[in-house]
Amino acid sequence: MWPMFKDHHYLDSNLAKASRCYVAVWDGKVVGFCATMALPNPYFKGGWRSHRTIILPDYQGMGMGVRFSNTVGDIHLEQGHRYFSRTAHPRMGGYRDRSELWKATSKNRKKRTDEKHQHVFNNHYVDNKRICFSHEYIGKNLHI
């Protein structure tokens, strides 16, 4: 992950080696970062998921995160992929719950106990101890 973003994600700065990375630029300044990765084929052929989304603190609270996330979703749809995202961020998750661009998955707002891979943050596991929002991006014209 770019050094300017590594201290601004609540999990860690590690990225999957096969990540696709995107940056958000506003007024000539890099203000956001997003990484995505392909889902394993047995689950969803052509499926991708968000891996990290970060907006620098000085630019948070202006709606850039959801717009950036939607744009990355549009890129994946244009390439013929399905695109999924999970977040613990209440404002981003709430936006997706209300948005016509996102469809809740069966795991939305449920405590995850089926995860084999968990992240350690401040000496405790976070993925199965919180309720997360889980959605598929369906875009403007793909109401599934």
SVG drawing of the C-alpha trace seen along z (x, -y; Angstrom):
<svg xmlns="http://www.w3.org/2000/svg" viewBox="-33 -22 39 46">
<polyline fill="none" stroke="black" stroke-width="0.4" points="0.0,0.0 1.2,-3.5 3.1,-4.9 0.7,-7.9 -2.2,-5.5 -0.6,-2.8 -1.4,-4.4 -5.0,-5.2 -6.6,-1.8 -8.0,-0.1 -6.7,3.4 -3.2,3.3 -1.3,2.1 -0.8,5.5 -2.4,6.0 -3.0,9.2 -0.2,9.6 -2.8,9.8 -4.7,6.7 -5.8,4.1 -5.2,0.6 -7.0,-2.6 -6.4,-6.2 -8.9,-9.0 -7.6,-12.4 -9.3,-15.7 -8.1,-19.1 -4.8,-17.6 -4.2,-15.8 -4.3,-12.1 -7.0,-11.8 -8.1,-8.1 -6.9,-4.6 -8.8,-1.4 -7.6,2.1 -9.7,5.0 -9.1,8.6 -10.6,11.5 -12.8,14.0 -11.7,17.6 -13.5,19.2 -15.4,21.9 -17.5,19.1 -18.1,16.6 -16.6,16.8 -15.7,13.3 -16.4,12.0 -14.2,9.3 -14.3,7.8 -13.1,4.6 -9.9,5.3 -9.1,1.8 -10.7,-1.6 -9.2,-4.6 -9.9,-8.3 -7.2,-10.5 -8.6,-12.1 -8.6,-15.7 -11.0,-14.6 -13.3,-12.3 -17.0,-13.3 -17.6,-14.8 -19.0,-11.7 -15.8,-10.9 -15.5,-7.3 -18.9,-6.2 -18.4,-8.0 -15.0,-6.4 -16.4,-3.0 -19.2,-3.4 -16.7,-4.4 -14.5,-1.3 -17.7,0.8 -18.6,-0.8 -15.2,0.1 -15.7,3.7 -19.1,3.9 -17.9,2.4 -15.3,5.2 -18.1,7.8 -17.3,8.6 -19.6,8.9 -18.3,6.6 -18.8,7.1 -17.8,5.2 -17.9,5.6 -17.4,2.8 -17.7,2.1 -17.9,-1.6 -21.5,-2.6 -21.9,-5.5 -20.6,-3.6 -22.7,-0.6 -25.8,-2.7 -25.4,-4.5 -25.2,-1.1 -28.3,0.1 -30.2,-2.9 -28.6,-3.1 -30.2,-1.6 -26.7,-1.0 -26.0,1.7 -27.8,4.8 -27.4,6.4 -26.0,9.9 -27.3,12.7 -24.4,11.8 -25.4,8.2 -25.6,7.0 -24.8,10.5 -22.1,11.5 -19.6,13.6 -18.6,16.8 -17.8,18.7 -14.6,16.8 -11.4,18.9 -9.2,15.8 -9.3,13.2 -7.3,10.0 -5.6,9.1 -5.9,5.5 -4.8,4.2 -4.3,7.9 -7.8,9.1 -9.7,10.6 -12.0,8.2 -13.7,9.9 -15.9,12.2 -16.6,9.9 -18.5,7.2 -21.4,6.8 -20.4,5.8 -22.3,4.6 -22.1,6.8 -23.3,5.7 -23.0,6.4 -22.6,3.4 -25.3,3.6 -24.9,0.2 -27.4,-2.0 -28.8,0.5 -28.2,3.9 -30.9,4.4 -30.4,8.1"/>
</svg>
